[in-house]
């Protein structure tokens, strides 16, 4: 009886361990998708993707092996045992698929220059009724990672008023596809409103060394680099810009508003 009991639990633990190993492999593949494409740095920090993904995957990785531990029993007929394991796998895959869908819907899709700042726009921020008004050549909801865009100047006072009213209702200018334009078209305006990094270092002397490190690591000189504030999901960062073409050369978790 002791040997039978020992074998019984050994088989269950072995099956659960194998399931755990396979679950970790799948979780790693999902992590490469999420953090390598959908939420690359710094968006995993700015948009909270890391916490959401870890919550979803941790629950999923633990759930499957625990259910396998509970249902695995070699005393069952093979057809019944196979059915139970298939059901466990289907439940786990469904939970993972739902979790990835949730992470995907909330993913950052664009970093948009808006008047005097940058704003990270997420898929859920964009009104569905405006998607068809996305400019030609721009993907409204890219699956290959966030892109750089800009809010174009208003065509007239009526458009400005309508956009302002929409913003008061929670739809930011940056989340409106009808106001998007290619980032390159906005470079003169960006360079006009961007501030020299030297002023930021004066405001935050304790962060001056880190600012210099980030700008220097990008191959630029801190004396000439520019910056603009960045609004994320409940956080405020700083974007460092090349003074020649306004290309983004770095970011930092520093509130520069």
SVG drawing of the C-alpha trace seen along z (x, -y; Angstrom):
<svg xmlns="http://www.w3.org/2000/svg" viewBox="-18 -80 46 82">
<polyline fill="none" stroke="black" stroke-width="0.4" points="0.0,0.0 2.8,-2.4 4.5,-1.7 1.2,-2.2 0.6,-5.5 4.2,-6.6 3.8,-5.7 0.4,-7.4 1.9,-10.8 5.1,-10.4 3.1,-10.0 1.0,-13.0 4.0,-15.2 5.8,-14.1 2.8,-14.9 2.4,-18.3 6.1,-19.0 6.1,-18.3 3.0,-20.5 4.7,-23.3 7.8,-23.0 5.7,-23.3 3.7,-26.2 6.9,-28.1 8.1,-27.6 4.8,-28.9 4.9,-31.8 8.4,-32.7 7.2,-32.8 4.4,-35.0 6.8,-37.3 9.0,-37.6 5.9,-38.8 4.7,-41.2 7.9,-42.8 9.8,-42.4 7.1,-43.8 4.0,-45.2 5.6,-46.7 9.3,-47.4 11.2,-49.7 10.2,-52.3 6.5,-51.4 6.5,-48.5 7.2,-51.1 5.1,-53.9 2.0,-51.8 2.1,-49.3 2.4,-46.3 4.8,-44.4 2.4,-44.3 -0.6,-43.2 1.3,-40.5 2.9,-39.1 -0.5,-38.9 -2.0,-37.1 0.8,-34.7 1.5,-33.9 -2.1,-32.8 -2.1,-30.8 1.2,-29.0 0.1,-28.0 -3.4,-27.1 -2.7,-24.4 -0.1,-22.3 -2.3,-22.5 -5.3,-21.1 -3.1,-18.4 -1.9,-17.5 -5.5,-17.2 -6.9,-15.1 -3.9,-12.9 -4.5,-9.3 -3.0,-6.3 -5.8,-4.2 -8.3,-5.9 -9.0,-4.4 -6.7,-5.9 -9.5,-7.6 -10.8,-9.2 -7.4,-10.4 -6.7,-11.8 -10.0,-13.6 -9.3,-15.2 -5.8,-16.3 -7.1,-17.7 -9.7,-19.7 -7.1,-21.1 -4.9,-22.2 -7.9,-23.8 -8.8,-25.7 -5.2,-26.9 -4.8,-27.9 -8.2,-29.8 -7.1,-31.6 -3.8,-32.5 -5.4,-33.6 -7.8,-35.9 -5.0,-37.3 -2.9,-38.1 -6.0,-39.6 -6.4,-41.9 -2.7,-42.9 -3.0,-43.4 -6.1,-45.7 -4.3,-47.8 -1.0,-48.0 0.6,-51.3 0.3,-51.9 1.7,-55.4 3.8,-58.0 2.3,-61.3 3.6,-64.8 0.8,-67.0 1.3,-70.8 4.1,-71.0 4.5,-67.4 4.4,-63.8 1.6,-61.4 1.5,-57.6 -1.7,-56.4 -3.0,-53.0 -5.4,-50.9 -8.3,-51.3 -7.8,-55.1 -8.8,-55.4 -12.5,-55.8 -13.7,-53.1 -15.8,-55.5 -12.7,-57.5 -10.6,-54.5 -11.8,-54.9 -10.5,-58.4 -6.9,-57.3 -4.6,-59.0 -3.3,-56.9 0.0,-55.2 -0.6,-55.1 -1.6,-52.0 -4.1,-52.9 -3.5,-49.8 -0.1,-48.4 0.8,-45.0 4.6,-45.4 5.1,-48.0 4.4,-51.7 5.2,-54.3 5.9,-58.0 3.2,-60.3 2.1,-64.0 -1.1,-65.9 -1.5,-68.2 -2.5,-71.9 -6.2,-72.5 -7.7,-73.4 -10.1,-76.0 -11.7,-77.3 -14.6,-74.9 -12.3,-71.9 -10.4,-73.3 -13.5,-73.8 -14.8,-70.2 -11.5,-68.7 -11.4,-70.7 -14.9,-69.6 -13.9,-66.0 -10.8,-66.3 -13.0,-67.6 -15.0,-64.4 -11.8,-62.2 -10.7,-61.8 -7.2,-63.4 -6.1,-65.1 -3.4,-62.4 -6.0,-59.6 -7.9,-61.0 -6.8,-59.4 -8.4,-62.3 -5.8,-64.6 -2.7,-62.4 0.1,-63.3 3.5,-61.7 6.1,-62.6 8.5,-64.0 5.9,-66.6 5.9,-68.1 9.7,-68.3 9.8,-72.2 7.1,-72.6 8.7,-70.1 12.1,-71.9 10.4,-75.2 8.8,-74.2 11.4,-71.7 13.6,-73.0 17.4,-72.6 18.5,-69.8 20.5,-72.3 17.4,-73.9 16.1,-70.5 19.4,-69.9 19.1,-73.2 15.6,-72.2 16.7,-68.8 20.4,-69.0 20.2,-65.6 19.3,-64.0 21.9,-65.9 24.4,-63.0 21.7,-60.5 20.5,-63.0 24.0,-63.3 24.5,-59.6 21.4,-58.9 22.1,-61.7 25.8,-60.7 24.9,-57.0 22.8,-58.0 25.9,-59.7 24.7,-63.2 26.0,-66.1 24.0,-67.2 24.9,-70.8 22.8,-70.7 20.2,-68.1 16.6,-69.0 13.7,-67.6 9.9,-67.5 7.6,-66.1 5.9,-62.8 2.5,-61.8 1.9,-58.1 -0.6,-56.0 -0.7,-57.8 3.0,-58.6 5.1,-61.5 8.4,-61.0 10.8,-63.0 11.8,-62.5 15.2,-63.6 15.5,-64.8 18.2,-65.2 18.5,-69.0 18.9,-68.4 15.9,-66.3 13.8,-65.9 14.4,-62.1 13.9,-60.5 17.3,-59.6 16.2,-58.6 13.7,-58.7 13.8,-59.1 11.2,-58.6 11.4,-62.3 8.4,-64.7 9.5,-67.7 6.1,-69.5"/>
</svg>
